[in-house]
Every structure is written in C-alpha cells, then in structure tokens.
C-alpha cells in the first residue's frame, strides 16, 4: 500500500476528522472509503451517460427508418399477427 501526502485546507481536514471519528475510522480509512465511493459514483455516472448516448443513437436510427418507410401502425401490425395466429390455431 502506498503512502501519500495530501494538502488540504484546515476546515476540510477538521470536517474529515470529525466524520472519521463519528464512523469510528482512522482518517486514512475514511479517506479511502470516500475515494472509493467517489470513484464508484463517477463510474456509474459514466455508465449512465453511455447508456443515454446509446439510446439517443438508437432513437436517431429509428427516426431515419421512420422517414424512409413512412408512417407505420405498429399496434395494428401486432394485432394482425396475433389474429392470424389465433385463426390458424383455434
């Protein structure tokens, strides 16, 4: 495990020490926990952003298809398929 020196304002250090004491952790353990939580939050944010981008790309592709093929009644198509299947298998 690496040892580092970190500079921070006194008021933040006091707040960190208070929080560490409340959680019965050492300052080092509390800062490790805080760093892990921050990194996990950033990872989740990046995943959510990537997911949103994929959804936007898919929607844009759907818009292109809609423009290419014109108006389409999806509900009507599903009903026709369902009705045809029911007619074949009474």
PDB file of N, CA, C and O in Angstrom:
ATOM      1  N   UNK A   1       0.849  -1.169   0.000  1.00  0.00           N
ATOM      2  CA  UNK A   1       0.000   0.000   0.000  1.00  0.00           C
ATOM      3  C   UNK A   1       0.894   1.229   0.000  1.00  0.00           C
ATOM      4  O   UNK A   1       1.874   1.303   0.740  1.00  0.00           O
ATOM      5  N   UNK A   2       0.539   2.190  -0.841  1.00  0.00           N
ATOM      6  CA  UNK A   2       1.344   3.406  -0.976  1.00  0.00           C
ATOM      7  C   UNK A   2       0.995   4.411   0.107  1.00  0.00           C
ATOM      8  O   UNK A   2      -0.138   4.474   0.584  1.00  0.00           O
ATOM      9  N   UNK A   3       1.987   5.185   0.476  1.00  0.00           N
ATOM     10  CA  UNK A   3       1.796   6.285   1.419  1.00  0.00           C
ATOM     11  C   UNK A   3       1.897   7.572   0.621  1.00  0.00           C
ATOM     12  O   UNK A   3       2.802   7.730  -0.199  1.00  0.00           O
ATOM     13  N   UNK A   4       0.962   8.502   0.859  1.00  0.00           N
ATOM     14  CA  UNK A   4       0.958   9.764   0.130  1.00  0.00           C
ATOM     15  C   UNK A   4       0.841  10.925   1.109  1.00  0.00           C
ATOM     16  O   UNK A   4       0.403  10.755   2.247  1.00  0.00           O
ATOM     17  N   UNK A   5       1.231  12.080   0.657  1.00  0.00           N
ATOM     18  CA  UNK A   5       0.999  13.323   1.385  1.00  0.00           C
ATOM     19  C   UNK A   5      -0.056  14.104   0.619  1.00  0.00           C
ATOM     20  O   UNK A   5       0.015  14.219  -0.605  1.00  0.00           O
ATOM     21  N   UNK A   6      -1.028  14.637   1.333  1.00  0.00           N
ATOM     22  CA  UNK A   6      -2.105  15.392   0.704  1.00  0.00           C
ATOM     23  C   UNK A   6      -2.229  16.730   1.409  1.00  0.00           C
ATOM     24  O   UNK A   6      -2.242  16.803   2.638  1.00  0.00           O
ATOM     25  N   UNK A   7      -2.319  17.784   0.615  1.00  0.00           N
ATOM     26  CA  UNK A   7      -2.529  19.115   1.176  1.00  0.00           C
ATOM     27  C   UNK A   7      -4.016  19.417   1.079  1.00  0.00           C
ATOM     28  O   UNK A   7      -4.627  19.195   0.034  1.00  0.00           O
ATOM     29  N   UNK A   8      -4.609  19.928   2.171  1.00  0.00           N
ATOM     30  CA  UNK A   8      -5.997  20.354   2.140  1.00  0.00           C
ATOM     31  C   UNK A   8      -6.204  21.446   3.175  1.00  0.00           C
ATOM     32  O   UNK A   8      -5.482  21.513   4.169  1.00  0.00           O
ATOM     33  N   UNK A   9      -7.180  22.288   2.942  1.00  0.00           N
ATOM     34  CA  UNK A   9      -7.457  23.369   3.891  1.00  0.00           C
ATOM     35  C   UNK A   9      -7.822  22.803   5.271  1.00  0.00           C
ATOM     36  O   UNK A   9      -8.391  21.718   5.388  1.00  0.00           O
ATOM     37  N   UNK A  10      -7.480  23.564   6.296  1.00  0.00           N
ATOM     38  CA  UNK A  10      -7.722  23.115   7.668  1.00  0.00           C
ATOM     39  C   UNK A  10      -9.200  22.810   7.938  1.00  0.00           C
ATOM     40  O   UNK A  10      -9.519  21.847   8.635  1.00  0.00           O
ATOM     41  N   UNK A  11     -10.091  23.624   7.390  1.00  0.00           N
ATOM     42  CA  UNK A  11     -11.510  23.396   7.677  1.00  0.00           C
ATOM     43  C   UNK A  11     -11.997  22.072   7.090  1.00  0.00           C
ATOM     44  O   UNK A  11     -12.816  21.387   7.703  1.00  0.00           O
ATOM     45  N   UNK A  12     -11.497  21.707   5.902  1.00  0.00           N
ATOM     46  CA  UNK A  12     -11.882  20.414   5.320  1.00  0.00           C
ATOM     47  C   UNK A  12     -11.299  19.277   6.149  1.00  0.00           C
ATOM     48  O   UNK A  12     -11.969  18.275   6.397  1.00  0.00           O
ATOM     49  N   UNK A  13     -10.047  19.434   6.576  1.00  0.00           N
ATOM     50  CA  UNK A  13      -9.415  18.399   7.396  1.00  0.00           C
ATOM     51  C   UNK A  13     -10.173  18.203   8.705  1.00  0.00           C
ATOM     52  O   UNK A  13     -10.352  17.071   9.155  1.00  0.00           O
ATOM     53  N   UNK A  14     -10.610  19.276   9.305  1.00  0.00           N
ATOM     54  CA  UNK A  14     -11.383  19.158  10.543  1.00  0.00           C
ATOM     55  C   UNK A  14     -12.694  18.414  10.296  1.00  0.00           C
ATOM     56  O   UNK A  14     -13.109  17.589  11.111  1.00  0.00           O
ATOM     57  N   UNK A  15     -13.342  18.707   9.172  1.00  0.00           N
ATOM     58  CA  UNK A  15     -14.592  18.030   8.834  1.00  0.00           C
ATOM     59  C   UNK A  15     -14.342  16.550   8.582  1.00  0.00           C
ATOM     60  O   UNK A  15     -15.119  15.704   9.026  1.00  0.00           O
ATOM     61  N   UNK A  16     -13.268  16.232   7.875  1.00  0.00           N
ATOM     62  CA  UNK A  16     -12.904  14.827   7.624  1.00  0.00           C
ATOM     63  C   UNK A  16     -12.636  14.118   8.948  1.00  0.00           C
ATOM     64  O   UNK A  16     -13.137  13.016   9.174  1.00  0.00           O
ATOM     65  N   UNK A  17     -11.857  14.735   9.814  1.00  0.00           N
ATOM     66  CA  UNK A  17     -11.549  14.119  11.104  1.00  0.00           C
ATOM     67  C   UNK A  17     -12.815  13.883  11.926  1.00  0.00           C
ATOM     68  O   UNK A  17     -12.962  12.845  12.572  1.00  0.00           O
ATOM     69  N   UNK A  18     -13.718  14.845  11.896  1.00  0.00           N
ATOM     70  CA  UNK A  18     -14.979  14.701  12.636  1.00  0.00           C
ATOM     71  C   UNK A  18     -15.786  13.528  12.072  1.00  0.00           C
ATOM     72  O   UNK A  18     -16.302  12.703  12.827  1.00  0.00           O
ATOM     73  N   UNK A  19     -15.891  13.460  10.743  1.00  0.00           N
ATOM     74  CA  UNK A  19     -16.649  12.376  10.109  1.00  0.00           C
ATOM     75  C   UNK A  19     -15.993  11.029  10.392  1.00  0.00           C
ATOM     76  O   UNK A  19     -16.689  10.049  10.659  1.00  0.00           O
ATOM     77  N   UNK A  20     -14.676  10.967  10.337  1.00  0.00           N
ATOM     78  CA  UNK A  20     -13.967   9.711  10.615  1.00  0.00           C
ATOM     79  C   UNK A  20     -14.202   9.266  12.050  1.00  0.00           C
ATOM     80  O   UNK A  20     -14.407   8.081  12.311  1.00  0.00           O
ATOM     81  N   UNK A  21     -14.173  10.208  12.971  1.00  0.00           N
ATOM     82  CA  UNK A  21     -14.422   9.885  14.378  1.00  0.00           C
ATOM     83  C   UNK A  21     -15.836   9.354  14.562  1.00  0.00           C
ATOM     84  O   UNK A  21     -16.043   8.371  15.273  1.00  0.00           O
ATOM     85  N   UNK A  22     -16.808   9.995  13.926  1.00  0.00           N
ATOM     86  CA  UNK A  22     -18.202   9.538  14.031  1.00  0.00           C
ATOM     87  C   UNK A  22     -18.370   8.115  13.519  1.00  0.00           C
ATOM     88  O   UNK A  22     -19.159   7.344  14.065  1.00  0.00           O
ATOM     89  N   UNK A  23     -17.627   7.766  12.468  1.00  0.00           N
ATOM     90  CA  UNK A  23     -17.733   6.427  11.890  1.00  0.00           C
ATOM     91  C   UNK A  23     -16.746   5.443  12.517  1.00  0.00           C
ATOM     92  O   UNK A  23     -16.664   4.282  12.114  1.00  0.00           O
ATOM     93  N   UNK A  24     -16.004   5.926  13.504  1.00  0.00           N
ATOM     94  CA  UNK A  24     -15.006   5.106  14.193  1.00  0.00           C
ATOM     95  C   UNK A  24     -13.981   4.522  13.222  1.00  0.00           C
ATOM     96  O   UNK A  24     -13.634   3.342  13.273  1.00  0.00           O
ATOM     97  N   UNK A  25     -13.518   5.398  12.340  1.00  0.00           N
ATOM     98  CA  UNK A  25     -12.496   5.032  11.369  1.00  0.00           C
ATOM     99  C   UNK A  25     -11.295   5.943  11.555  1.00  0.00           C
ATOM    100  O   UNK A  25     -11.403   7.043  12.097  1.00  0.00           O
ATOM    101  N   UNK A  26     -10.160   5.465  11.098  1.00  0.00           N
ATOM    102  CA  UNK A  26      -8.998   6.351  11.068  1.00  0.00           C
ATOM    103  C   UNK A  26      -9.199   7.341   9.925  1.00  0.00           C
ATOM    104  O   UNK A  26     -10.026   7.127   9.037  1.00  0.00           O
ATOM    105  N   UNK A  27      -8.440   8.409   9.963  1.00  0.00           N
ATOM    106  CA  UNK A  27      -8.516   9.391   8.879  1.00  0.00           C
ATOM    107  C   UNK A  27      -8.204   8.711   7.545  1.00  0.00           C
ATOM    108  O   UNK A  27      -8.884   8.946   6.546  1.00  0.00           O
ATOM    109  N   UNK A  28      -7.188   7.879   7.539  1.00  0.00           N
ATOM    110  CA  UNK A  28      -6.776   7.189   6.328  1.00  0.00           C
ATOM    111  C   UNK A  28      -7.890   6.275   5.809  1.00  0.00           C
ATOM    112  O   UNK A  28      -8.195   6.277   4.616  1.00  0.00           O
ATOM    113  N   UNK A  29      -8.489   5.501   6.703  1.00  0.00           N
ATOM    114  CA  UNK A  29      -9.564   4.595   6.295  1.00  0.00           C
ATOM    115  C   UNK A  29     -10.762   5.383   5.774  1.00  0.00           C
ATOM    116  O   UNK A  29     -11.398   4.982   4.799  1.00  0.00           O
ATOM    117  N   UNK A  30     -11.068   6.501   6.424  1.00  0.00           N
ATOM    118  CA  UNK A  30     -12.198   7.313   5.978  1.00  0.00           C
ATOM    119  C   UNK A  30     -11.937   7.896   4.588  1.00  0.00           C
ATOM    120  O   UNK A  30     -12.825   7.890   3.735  1.00  0.00           O
ATOM    121  N   UNK A  31     -10.726   8.397   4.361  1.00  0.00           N
ATOM    122  CA  UNK A  31     -10.382   8.951   3.054  1.00  0.00           C
ATOM    123  C   UNK A  31     -10.384   7.868   1.976  1.00  0.00           C
ATOM    124  O   UNK A  31     -10.791   8.129   0.844  1.00  0.00           O
ATOM    125  N   UNK A  32      -9.939   6.666   2.309  1.00  0.00           N
ATOM    126  CA  UNK A  32     -10.009   5.558   1.343  1.00  0.00           C
ATOM    127  C   UNK A  32     -11.461   5.253   0.988  1.00  0.00           C
ATOM    128  O   UNK A  32     -11.804   5.078  -0.181  1.00  0.00           O
ATOM    129  N   UNK A  33     -12.300   5.191   2.005  1.00  0.00           N
ATOM    130  CA  UNK A  33     -13.722   4.925   1.793  1.00  0.00           C
ATOM    131  C   UNK A  33     -14.346   6.025   0.931  1.00  0.00           C
ATOM    132  O   UNK A  33     -15.117   5.740   0.015  1.00  0.00           O
ATOM    133  N   UNK A  34     -14.011   7.269   1.226  1.00  0.00           N
ATOM    134  CA  UNK A  34     -14.554   8.400   0.460  1.00  0.00           C
ATOM    135  C   UNK A  34     -14.081   8.345  -0.996  1.00  0.00           C
ATOM    136  O   UNK A  34     -14.860   8.613  -1.911  1.00  0.00           O
ATOM    137  N   UNK A  35     -12.821   8.003  -1.209  1.00  0.00           N
ATOM    138  CA  UNK A  35     -12.288   7.918  -2.569  1.00  0.00           C
ATOM    139  C   UNK A  35     -12.977   6.789  -3.339  1.00  0.00           C
ATOM    140  O   UNK A  35     -13.337   6.959  -4.504  1.00  0.00           O
ATOM    141  N   UNK A  36     -13.157   5.650  -2.694  1.00  0.00           N
ATOM    142  CA  UNK A  36     -13.856   4.535  -3.365  1.00  0.00           C
ATOM    143  C   UNK A  36     -15.279   4.931  -3.741  1.00  0.00           C
ATOM    144  O   UNK A  36     -15.734   4.660  -4.852  1.00  0.00           O
ATOM    145  N   UNK A  37     -15.972   5.569  -2.813  1.00  0.00           N
ATOM    146  CA  UNK A  37     -17.354   5.986  -3.074  1.00  0.00           C
ATOM    147  C   UNK A  37     -17.404   6.996  -4.225  1.00  0.00           C
ATOM    148  O   UNK A  37     -18.272   6.911  -5.093  1.00  0.00           O
ATOM    149  N   UNK A  38     -16.484   7.936  -4.227  1.00  0.00           N
ATOM    150  CA  UNK A  38     -16.433   8.925  -5.301  1.00  0.00           C
ATOM    151  C   UNK A  38     -16.170   8.249  -6.645  1.00  0.00           C
ATOM    152  O   UNK A  38     -16.845   8.544  -7.631  1.00  0.00           O
ATOM    153  N   UNK A  39     -15.193   7.347  -6.686  1.00  0.00           N
ATOM    154  CA  UNK A  39     -14.859   6.665  -7.933  1.00  0.00           C
ATOM    155  C   UNK A  39     -16.021   5.807  -8.428  1.00  0.00           C
ATOM    156  O   UNK A  39     -16.278   5.748  -9.630  1.00  0.00           O
ATOM    157  N   UNK A  40     -16.717   5.150  -7.523  1.00  0.00           N
ATOM    158  CA  UNK A  40     -17.883   4.346  -7.896  1.00  0.00           C
ATOM    159  C   UNK A  40     -18.990   5.244  -8.460  1.00  0.00           C
ATOM    160  O   UNK A  40     -19.626   4.899  -9.456  1.00  0.00           O
ATOM    161  N   UNK A  41     -19.213   6.375  -7.831  1.00  0.00           N
ATOM    162  CA  UNK A  41     -20.221   7.318  -8.318  1.00  0.00           C
ATOM    163  C   UNK A  41     -19.865   7.805  -9.717  1.00  0.00           C
ATOM    164  O   UNK A  41     -20.734   7.871 -10.586  1.00  0.00           O
ATOM    165  N   UNK A  42     -18.608   8.144  -9.946  1.00  0.00           N
ATOM    166  CA  UNK A  42     -18.173   8.596 -11.267  1.00  0.00           C
ATOM    167  C   UNK A  42     -18.346   7.483 -12.296  1.00  0.00           C
ATOM    168  O   UNK A  42     -18.758   7.754 -13.424  1.00  0.00           O
ATOM    169  N   UNK A  43     -18.038   6.235 -11.931  1.00  0.00           N
ATOM    170  CA  UNK A  43     -18.197   5.113 -12.848  1.00  0.00           C
ATOM    171  C   UNK A  43     -19.669   4.948 -13.231  1.00  0.00           C
ATOM    172  O   UNK A  43     -19.992   4.763 -14.404  1.00  0.00           O
ATOM    173  N   UNK A  44     -20.550   5.016 -12.245  1.00  0.00           N
ATOM    174  CA  UNK A  44     -21.981   4.884 -12.511  1.00  0.00           C
ATOM    175  C   UNK A  44     -22.496   6.027 -13.389  1.00  0.00           C
ATOM    176  O   UNK A  44     -23.330   5.813 -14.269  1.00  0.00           O
ATOM    177  N   UNK A  45     -22.000   7.232 -13.147  1.00  0.00           N
ATOM    178  CA  UNK A  45     -22.386   8.377 -13.971  1.00  0.00           C
ATOM    179  C   UNK A  45     -21.943   8.174 -15.415  1.00  0.00           C
ATOM    180  O   UNK A  45     -22.693   8.465 -16.346  1.00  0.00           O
ATOM    181  N   UNK A  46     -20.720   7.672 -15.600  1.00  0.00           N
ATOM    182  CA  UNK A  46     -20.216   7.441 -16.954  1.00  0.00           C
ATOM    183  C   UNK A  46     -21.020   6.351 -17.653  1.00  0.00           C
ATOM    184  O   UNK A  46     -21.313   6.463 -18.844  1.00  0.00           O
ATOM    185  N   UNK A  47     -21.381   5.290 -16.916  1.00  0.00           N
ATOM    186  CA  UNK A  47     -22.207   4.229 -17.495  1.00  0.00           C
ATOM    187  C   UNK A  47     -23.574   4.767 -17.892  1.00  0.00           C
ATOM    188  O   UNK A  47     -24.091   4.430 -18.957  1.00  0.00           O
ATOM    189  N   UNK A  48     -24.160   5.599 -17.044  1.00  0.00           N
ATOM    190  CA  UNK A  48     -25.468   6.179 -17.343  1.00  0.00           C
ATOM    191  C   UNK A  48     -25.378   7.082 -18.569  1.00  0.00           C
ATOM    192  O   UNK A  48     -26.279   7.077 -19.409  1.00  0.00           O
ATOM    193  N   UNK A  49     -24.313   7.845 -18.677  1.00  0.00           N
ATOM    194  CA  UNK A  49     -24.121   8.719 -19.832  1.00  0.00           C
ATOM    195  C   UNK A  49     -23.963   7.897 -21.110  1.00  0.00           C
ATOM    196  O   UNK A  49     -24.538   8.235 -22.145  1.00  0.00           O
ATOM    197  N   UNK A  50     -23.186   6.820 -21.037  1.00  0.00           N
ATOM    198  CA  UNK A  50     -23.006   5.951 -22.203  1.00  0.00           C
ATOM    199  C   UNK A  50     -24.329   5.298 -22.592  1.00  0.00           C
ATOM    200  O   UNK A  50     -24.645   5.192 -23.777  1.00  0.00           O
ATOM    201  N   UNK A  51     -25.107   4.860 -21.595  1.00  0.00           N
ATOM    202  CA  UNK A  51     -26.416   4.251 -21.855  1.00  0.00           C
ATOM    203  C   UNK A  51     -27.348   5.266 -22.527  1.00  0.00           C
ATOM    204  O   UNK A  51     -28.060   4.930 -23.474  1.00  0.00           O
ATOM    205  N   UNK A  52     -27.339   6.501 -22.034  1.00  0.00           N
ATOM    206  CA  UNK A  52     -28.169   7.545 -22.618  1.00  0.00           C
ATOM    207  C   UNK A  52     -27.754   7.813 -24.065  1.00  0.00           C
ATOM    208  O   UNK A  52     -28.605   8.003 -24.934  1.00  0.00           O
ATOM    209  N   UNK A  53     -26.459   7.827 -24.316  1.00  0.00           N
ATOM    210  CA  UNK A  53     -25.958   8.062 -25.677  1.00  0.00           C
ATOM    211  C   UNK A  53     -26.392   6.938 -26.606  1.00  0.00           C
ATOM    212  O   UNK A  53     -26.794   7.200 -27.739  1.00  0.00           O
ATOM    213  N   UNK A  54     -26.319   5.681 -26.145  1.00  0.00           N
ATOM    214  CA  UNK A  54     -26.760   4.555 -26.968  1.00  0.00           C
ATOM    215  C   UNK A  54     -28.252   4.666 -27.279  1.00  0.00           C
ATOM    216  O   UNK A  54     -28.678   4.383 -28.399  1.00  0.00           O
ATOM    217  N   UNK A  55     -29.042   5.076 -26.289  1.00  0.00           N
ATOM    218  CA  UNK A  55     -30.480   5.234 -26.506  1.00  0.00           C
ATOM    219  C   UNK A  55     -30.753   6.355 -27.515  1.00  0.00           C
ATOM    220  O   UNK A  55     -31.623   6.214 -28.375  1.00  0.00           O
ATOM    221  N   UNK A  56     -30.025   7.449 -27.414  1.00  0.00           N
ATOM    222  CA  UNK A  56     -30.204   8.550 -28.356  1.00  0.00           C
ATOM    223  C   UNK A  56     -29.814   8.118 -29.772  1.00  0.00           C
ATOM    224  O   UNK A  56     -30.475   8.482 -30.745  1.00  0.00           O
ATOM    225  N   UNK A  57     -28.732   7.338 -29.877  1.00  0.00           N
ATOM    226  CA  UNK A  57     -28.311   6.845 -31.193  1.00  0.00           C
ATOM    227  C   UNK A  57     -29.374   5.915 -31.778  1.00  0.00           C
ATOM    228  O   UNK A  57     -29.684   5.992 -32.967  1.00  0.00           O
ATOM    229  N   UNK A  58     -29.929   5.038 -30.944  1.00  0.00           N
ATOM    230  CA  UNK A  58     -30.971   4.125 -31.411  1.00  0.00           C
ATOM    231  C   UNK A  58     -32.208   4.902 -31.850  1.00  0.00           C
ATOM    232  O   UNK A  58     -32.815   4.578 -32.871  1.00  0.00           O
ATOM    233  N   UNK A  59     -32.580   5.918 -31.089  1.00  0.00           N
ATOM    234  CA  UNK A  59     -33.745   6.733 -31.444  1.00  0.00           C
ATOM    235  C   UNK A  59     -33.502   7.464 -32.767  1.00  0.00           C
ATOM    236  O   UNK A  59     -34.415   7.586 -33.583  1.00  0.00           O
ATOM    237  N   UNK A  60     -32.289   7.945 -32.979  1.00  0.00           N
ATOM    238  CA  UNK A  60     -31.965   8.634 -34.229  1.00  0.00           C
ATOM    239  C   UNK A  60     -32.071   7.665 -35.406  1.00  0.00           C
ATOM    240  O   UNK A  60     -32.567   8.029 -36.472  1.00  0.00           O
ATOM    241  N   UNK A  61     -31.603   6.425 -35.208  1.00  0.00           N
ATOM    242  CA  UNK A  61     -31.713   5.418 -36.272  1.00  0.00           C
ATOM    243  C   UNK A  61     -33.177   5.084 -36.546  1.00  0.00           C
ATOM    244  O   UNK A  61     -33.564   4.876 -37.696  1.00  0.00           O
ATOM    245  N   UNK A  62     -33.980   5.032 -35.502  1.00  0.00           N
ATOM    246  CA  UNK A  62     -35.408   4.774 -35.678  1.00  0.00           C
ATOM    247  C   UNK A  62     -36.072   5.918 -36.439  1.00  0.00           C
ATOM    248  O   UNK A  62     -36.956   5.689 -37.265  1.00  0.00           O
ATOM    249  N   UNK A  63     -35.646   7.145 -36.161  1.00  0.00           N
ATOM    250  CA  UNK A  63     -36.182   8.298 -36.885  1.00  0.00           C
ATOM    251  C   UNK A  63     -35.853   8.213 -38.372  1.00  0.00           C
ATOM    252  O   UNK A  63     -36.686   8.537 -39.219  1.00  0.00           O
ATOM    253  N   UNK A  64     -34.628   7.773 -38.687  1.00  0.00           N
ATOM    254  CA  UNK A  64     -34.234   7.621 -40.088  1.00  0.00           C
ATOM    255  C   UNK A  64     -35.112   6.562 -40.758  1.00  0.00           C
ATOM    256  O   UNK A  64     -35.585   6.752 -41.879  1.00  0.00           O
ATOM    257  N   UNK A  65     -35.325   5.435 -40.051  1.00  0.00           N
ATOM    258  CA  UNK A  65     -36.190   4.385 -40.602  1.00  0.00           C
ATOM    259  C   UNK A  65     -37.615   4.902 -40.809  1.00  0.00           C
ATOM    260  O   UNK A  65     -38.242   4.614 -41.828  1.00  0.00           O
ATOM    261  N   UNK A  66     -38.118   5.658 -39.847  1.00  0.00           N
ATOM    262  CA  UNK A  66     -39.474   6.203 -39.963  1.00  0.00           C
ATOM    263  C   UNK A  66     -39.571   7.140 -41.164  1.00  0.00           C
ATOM    264  O   UNK A  66     -40.568   7.121 -41.887  1.00  0.00           O
ATOM    265  N   UNK A  67     -38.553   7.952 -41.377  1.00  0.00           N
ATOM    266  CA  UNK A  67     -38.548   8.851 -42.529  1.00  0.00           C
ATOM    267  C   UNK A  67     -38.457   8.064 -43.838  1.00  0.00           C
ATOM    268  O   UNK A  67     -39.056   8.446 -44.843  1.00  0.00           O
ATOM    269  N   UNK A  68     -37.707   6.969 -43.814  1.00  0.00           N
ATOM    270  CA  UNK A  68     -37.515   6.157 -45.018  1.00  0.00           C
ATOM    271  C   UNK A  68     -38.781   5.404 -45.401  1.00  0.00           C
ATOM    272  O   UNK A  68     -39.164   5.373 -46.571  1.00  0.00           O
ATOM    273  N   UNK A  69     -39.427   4.799 -44.415  1.00  0.00           N
ATOM    274  CA  UNK A  69     -40.559   3.923 -44.698  1.00  0.00           C
ATOM    275  C   UNK A  69     -41.920   4.571 -44.481  1.00  0.00           C
ATOM    276  O   UNK A  69     -42.943   3.961 -44.793  1.00  0.00           O
ATOM    277  N   UNK A  70     -41.956   5.764 -43.967  1.00  0.00           N
ATOM    278  CA  UNK A  70     -43.217   6.465 -43.761  1.00  0.00           C
ATOM    279  C   UNK A  70     -43.928   6.004 -42.498  1.00  0.00           C
ATOM    280  O   UNK A  70     -43.374   5.282 -41.669  1.00  0.00           O
ATOM    281  N   UNK A  71     -45.168   6.446 -42.384  1.00  0.00           N
ATOM    282  CA  UNK A  71     -45.948   6.148 -41.189  1.00  0.00           C
ATOM    283  C   UNK A  71     -46.243   4.647 -41.124  1.00  0.00           C
ATOM    284  O   UNK A  71     -46.524   4.009 -42.138  1.00  0.00           O
ATOM    285  N   UNK A  72     -46.172   4.104 -39.913  1.00  0.00           N
ATOM    286  CA  UNK A  72     -46.359   2.671 -39.710  1.00  0.00           C
ATOM    287  C   UNK A  72     -47.182   2.477 -38.452  1.00  0.00           C
ATOM    288  O   UNK A  72     -46.894   3.068 -37.411  1.00  0.00           O
ATOM    289  N   UNK A  73     -48.215   1.642 -38.555  1.00  0.00           N
ATOM    290  CA  UNK A  73     -49.078   1.356 -37.411  1.00  0.00           C
ATOM    291  C   UNK A  73     -48.595   0.081 -36.726  1.00  0.00           C
ATOM    292  O   UNK A  73     -49.021  -1.021 -37.074  1.00  0.00           O
ATOM    293  N   UNK A  74     -47.709   0.239 -35.759  1.00  0.00           N
ATOM    294  CA  UNK A  74     -47.146  -0.912 -35.058  1.00  0.00           C
ATOM    295  C   UNK A  74     -48.188  -1.714 -34.308  1.00  0.00           C
ATOM    296  O   UNK A  74     -48.148  -2.944 -34.323  1.00  0.00           O
ATOM    297  N   UNK A  75     -49.115  -1.045 -33.657  1.00  0.00           N
ATOM    298  CA  UNK A  75     -50.161  -1.732 -32.896  1.00  0.00           C
ATOM    299  C   UNK A  75     -51.036  -2.547 -33.840  1.00  0.00           C
ATOM    300  O   UNK A  75     -51.373  -3.695 -33.548  1.00  0.00           O
ATOM    301  N   UNK A  76     -51.403  -1.953 -34.968  1.00  0.00           N
ATOM    302  CA  UNK A  76     -52.219  -2.668 -35.951  1.00  0.00           C
ATOM    303  C   UNK A  76     -51.506  -3.888 -36.494  1.00  0.00           C
ATOM    304  O   UNK A  76     -52.122  -4.936 -36.685  1.00  0.00           O
ATOM    305  N   UNK A  77     -50.203  -3.761 -36.746  1.00  0.00           N
ATOM    306  CA  UNK A  77     -49.427  -4.895 -37.251  1.00  0.00           C
ATOM    307  C   UNK A  77     -49.394  -6.023 -36.230  1.00  0.00           C
ATOM    308  O   UNK A  77     -49.569  -7.187 -36.590  1.00  0.00           O
ATOM    309  N   UNK A  78     -49.175  -5.699 -34.989  1.00  0.00           N
ATOM    310  CA  UNK A  78     -49.150  -6.718 -33.931  1.00  0.00           C
ATOM    311  C   UNK A  78     -50.508  -7.397 -33.822  1.00  0.00           C
ATOM    312  O   UNK A  78     -50.585  -8.616 -33.662  1.00  0.00           O
ATOM    313  N   UNK A  79     -51.574  -6.619 -33.907  1.00  0.00           N
ATOM    314  CA  UNK A  79     -52.926  -7.202 -33.827  1.00  0.00           C
ATOM    315  C   UNK A  79     -53.176  -8.151 -34.995  1.00  0.00           C
ATOM    316  O   UNK A  79     -53.747  -9.225 -34.807  1.00  0.00           O
ATOM    317  N   UNK A  80     -52.754  -7.762 -36.204  1.00  0.00           N
ATOM    318  CA  UNK A  80     -52.939  -8.634 -37.365  1.00  0.00           C
ATOM    319  C   UNK A  80     -52.182  -9.946 -37.184  1.00  0.00           C
ATOM    320  O   UNK A  80     -52.723 -11.017 -37.460  1.00  0.00           O
ATOM    321  N   UNK A  81     -50.939  -9.870 -36.724  1.00  0.00           N
ATOM    322  CA  UNK A  81     -50.165 -11.098 -36.479  1.00  0.00           C
ATOM    323  C   UNK A  81     -50.844 -11.957 -35.418  1.00  0.00           C
ATOM    324  O   UNK A  81     -50.937 -13.175 -35.569  1.00  0.00           O
ATOM    325  N   UNK A  82     -51.310 -11.340 -34.367  1.00  0.00           N
ATOM    326  CA  UNK A  82     -51.976 -12.076 -33.293  1.00  0.00           C
ATOM    327  C   UNK A  82     -53.245 -12.742 -33.811  1.00  0.00           C
ATOM    328  O   UNK A  82     -53.506 -13.912 -33.530  1.00  0.00           O
ATOM    329  N   UNK A  83     -54.034 -11.979 -34.574  1.00  0.00           N
ATOM    330  CA  UNK A  83     -55.282 -12.518 -35.109  1.00  0.00           C
ATOM    331  C   UNK A  83     -55.024 -13.657 -36.087  1.00  0.00           C
ATOM    332  O   UNK A  83     -55.754 -14.648 -36.082  1.00  0.00           O
ATOM    333  N   UNK A  84     -54.002 -13.535 -36.923  1.00  0.00           N
ATOM    334  CA  UNK A  84     -53.656 -14.597 -37.875  1.00  0.00           C
ATOM    335  C   UNK A  84     -53.237 -15.857 -37.129  1.00  0.00           C
ATOM    336  O   UNK A  84     -53.613 -16.963 -37.517  1.00  0.00           O
ATOM    337  N   UNK A  85     -52.476 -15.699 -36.082  1.00  0.00           N
ATOM    338  CA  UNK A  85     -52.018 -16.847 -35.286  1.00  0.00           C
ATOM    339  C   UNK A  85     -53.208 -17.523 -34.614  1.00  0.00           C
ATOM    340  O   UNK A  85     -53.259 -18.750 -34.528  1.00  0.00           O
ATOM    341  N   UNK A  86     -54.161 -16.731 -34.138  1.00  0.00           N
ATOM    342  CA  UNK A  86     -55.347 -17.269 -33.471  1.00  0.00           C
ATOM    343  C   UNK A  86     -56.221 -18.016 -34.480  1.00  0.00           C
ATOM    344  O   UNK A  86     -56.804 -19.049 -34.152  1.00  0.00           O
ATOM    345  N   UNK A  87     -56.312 -17.496 -35.703  1.00  0.00           N
ATOM    346  CA  UNK A  87     -57.116 -18.154 -36.746  1.00  0.00           C
ATOM    347  C   UNK A  87     -56.526 -19.496 -37.130  1.00  0.00           C
ATOM    348  O   UNK A  87     -57.269 -20.439 -37.403  1.00  0.00           O
ATOM    349  N   UNK A  88     -55.194 -19.602 -37.156  1.00  0.00           N
ATOM    350  CA  UNK A  88     -54.535 -20.851 -37.526  1.00  0.00           C
ATOM    351  C   UNK A  88     -54.595 -21.882 -36.399  1.00  0.00           C
ATOM    352  O   UNK A  88     -54.632 -23.086 -36.656  1.00  0.00           O
ATOM    353  N   UNK A  89     -54.605 -21.412 -35.161  1.00  0.00           N
ATOM    354  CA  UNK A  89     -54.592 -22.315 -34.004  1.00  0.00           C
ATOM    355  C   UNK A  89     -55.796 -22.020 -33.097  1.00  0.00           C
ATOM    356  O   UNK A  89     -55.640 -21.460 -32.012  1.00  0.00           O
ATOM    357  N   UNK A  90     -56.994 -22.404 -33.553  1.00  0.00           N
ATOM    358  CA  UNK A  90     -58.195 -22.082 -32.737  1.00  0.00           C
ATOM    359  C   UNK A  90     -58.246 -22.872 -31.437  1.00  0.00           C
ATOM    360  O   UNK A  90     -59.184 -22.713 -30.656  1.00  0.00           O
TER     361      UNK A  90
END
